Amino acid sequence: MRLNAGPSRLRVGKLLATIVIVAGLTVRCGSSQAPHVGSQDGPSSVADGVDAPAAASAQLATYAFECDDEQTFVLSRVAGKPDAMDLVLGERHQRLTHVRTGSGAQYTADGISVWIKGREAMLETAGRVTTCREDRHRSILEDARARGVQFRASGNEPGWTWELLADRMVFVGAYGAERVTTSRADGAANTAQGAVYTGITGSHRLTARVLPGPCVDTMSGDPSASIVVVELDGKTYRGCGEALR
C-alpha cells in the first residue's frame, strides 16, 4: 500500500524554511557594539616580545599609526564610551563616533574618517584617503603615556618591563609571570653616569639606573634614547628605555 506523504513533507519544508530565516535574522541582528580596534585578525604581533603576555591578557587602550603620506595619528579608547575613539592628528584633537561598516571598525566626525581592520587603517581627511599601519612599538609607548607612565624600559631573555610613575615603580618580569610594585622615593639620585631610582618593599629591593644612550632592542631593533639597568633582589636586567613625560 502506498502512503500519501505530500502534506507532511510540505509542513516539514515550511518548518525548515522558518528555522533558516530566524537563524539568518539572529546573525544579522547581533551586538551593535563597536568592534575592538586591532582585534579583527586575532592577537596583534608585538615588536617587543616582552609585551606579548600583556597583550594577550589586556588590550591596549591607545594605538599609534603611520601613513603612506607620512601623516601620523593616535587613537585612544574613551572610558565608558565603547562607541567612541579620541583622535590626535597633528595639532587636531577630535572625538570620533563608531558607524556601521561591512568589516573592520569605522569612526567618523567633522570630515574625518578612520577605518581599521587588524593593524591596517584608512584615514580620510577632507576627501583625501591614505593607507596607514599600526606602529606597535609606538602604540605601547603611547598607551603607557596615557596611563601616567613617565619612563618605560624593556628588555629580553627573559622579557621584562619597568615603568616609572609619579608615585611608584612597576617591574614585570619572566614574560609577565612576575610583578613587583614599589613606592617611588622622592626624586632621583643623579650621578655622572645618569639617574638612579630606588624602591623598597617588605620583601623586595629594586634599583633602576637610566644611562645615556642610544640603545637598540636586541630582538626588535627598535632604537631608544636611554640604556636602562634594573637590579631586583640581586638579579640584574639590561634593556632600553624612553622618557614619556
N, C-alpha and C positions, 0 to 999 in steps of 0.2 A: 504494500500500500504506500502511496506517495503523499507526503505531508506538504501542505502549502505554507512555507516559511516566509513568504513575502512580507507581510505586515511586521513580523518580529524583526526581520533584517532591517526594515525601514526605521523602526524605533531605535535599534542599536546604532544605526548610522547617524541618526539625528543626535543621539546622546554623545557619540564620539565627537561630532562636529561642535557641539556645545562646549565640551571639555577643552578642545583645541582653542576655541575663541576665548574662553575665560583665561586659559594659560597665557595666551598672547597678550591679553589686556593686563594681566598681572605683571609680566615682564616690562611692558611699556610704562606702567604706572608705578615704577619703583620709586625709591627715595629721590627727592628733588634736591638733596643737599649737594653742594659743590664738591666735585672730585678733589682728592688730595693732590696738591702740587707735587710733582716729582714721583708719584707712585703708580702711574698708569702702566709702566713697563716693568713692574717689580721693583725690588730694592735697588736704589741707585748705588753704583760703584763709588768708591771714595778714593781721592788722590792719596790720602794718608791712611794707611791700613789700621792705625790705632783707633780710628773713629768708626770702623765697621761695626763693632758690637753696639756702640751708642746709636748708630743709625738704625740698627735692627730693633732696638728696644724703644726708641723715641724719635719721631721725625723732627727734622729741623723746622724752625718757625720762620726762618729768613733764607732767601735764595738770591744769589748774585748771577747775573747773566752778562755775556759778552756777545756783541752782534757783529755781523759781517761788515757793517758800515762804521765800525769802531765805536758805536754807542755802547754804553754800559748802563745797566739798571739793576735795582734791588727790589724784590717783592717780599713783603712780610705779612704773615697771618695777623688777623685782628682778633684779640681775645674776646670771646663771647659773640663773635660775628662770623660764623662759618661761611657765609656767602660774600665776604669782603676780603680784599687784599690792599695793603698800602704800598704804593709805588713811589720809588725815588728815582727820577730820571734827570740827571744833571742837577739843576737848581730847583726843579719842579717836584713838589710833593703832592700826590693825588691819591684819593681813596677810590678804588675800583670795585665794581659790583659784578658778581657772577651772573652770566647769562647762559642759557641752554645752548649746547652745541652737540654735533653728531658724535664727536670723540674728543678726548682730552678735556681741558678746562679753559674757559674763556672769561676774561674780566674786562669791563669797559667803563668809561666815564669821560665826558667832555672831550671827545675827539681822539682819545687814546684807547687802544685795544691790545690786550696781550692774550695770545692763545698758547697754551702749554700742553705738551704731551711728553711724559717722561722727563728727559733732560733737554729737550728741544723746545724752542719757543718761536713765535712770530710776533713781532712788535709792529703795530701800525700807529703812526702819528701823522695827523693832517693828510690822510690818504696815502701816505708812503709806507710800504711794508718792507721789513728786513728780517732775515733769519738770525736767530740767536741760539746760544748754547749755554747751559749752566756751567759756571766755573766752580767746581765743588770745593776746592781749597778756599776760595774767597767766600763761598757760602758759609763754610764752617766758621770763618773769622767774623763775618757779619752777624751770624747767629749769636756768637759769643759776645760781640759788642752790644747787641740788643739785650742780652741778659745781664749787662752791667760789668762784664769782664774787662779789666784794664790791661792785662797782659796774658797772652796764651802761648804755651810752648808744647811741643810734642816730640816724641822720639820713637824708635823702632827696636824690635828684637830684644825684649818683648815690648809691644806697643804701650805707650803711656802718654798722658797729657797732664799738664799743670796749668791751673788758671788762678790768676791773682785778681781778687775783687776788693772792694773798698774795706770790707771788714773781715775777710777770711781768705784762705788759700785752699784749693781743692786739687788733690792729686788722684788720678785714676790710673792704675797700672794693670799689668797682666791682661791686656786687651779687654779691659772693662771689668775684670773679676775682682779687683782690689780698689777700694775707695777710702781715702783718708782726707778729712776736713779739719783744718786747724784755724784758730783765730790768727789774725794778722797783727804783728807788732806795729806800733805807730812808726811810720817812716821806714826807711831802708838804710842799712849801713853801706855808705858809698866808699869804695876802695879805688885804688889806682886802676884795677882791672875792670871794675863795674859795680853794680848794685847787688847787695845780699839781703834776702828776705828770710826771716826765721819764724817758725811756728811750732808750738809745743802743746801736746795734749797729755792726758794721763798716761797714755801708752805709746805715743809716737813723738819723734822729733824730726822736723822737716826743715831743710835749708835749701834755698834756691839761689843760685848765682847767675845773674844776667850779664853777659860779657859782650863787648862789641863784635859784630860780625864782619863780613857776611857769613851766612850759614846755608848749606844746601841739604834738604831732606835726603837721607840715604836711600829711600825707596821711591818717592815720587819725583825727586829732582826739583821740587818747589824751592825757590830761594826765600830766605828770611833775613831780617836785619840783625838778629842777635843770636849768639850762641848761649845755650842755657844748660847748666849743670845742676841737677837736683840730687840731694842726698836725703834719703829716708831710712831711718833706723839703721844707718851704717851701710846701706847699699846705694851705689851711685848710678844715675841715669843721665845720659847726654843726648841733647837734641837741639832743635832750633825754635825760635820764638819771635813774636811780633807784638809791639805795643799797639793797643787798640784805642787808647784814650790819651 
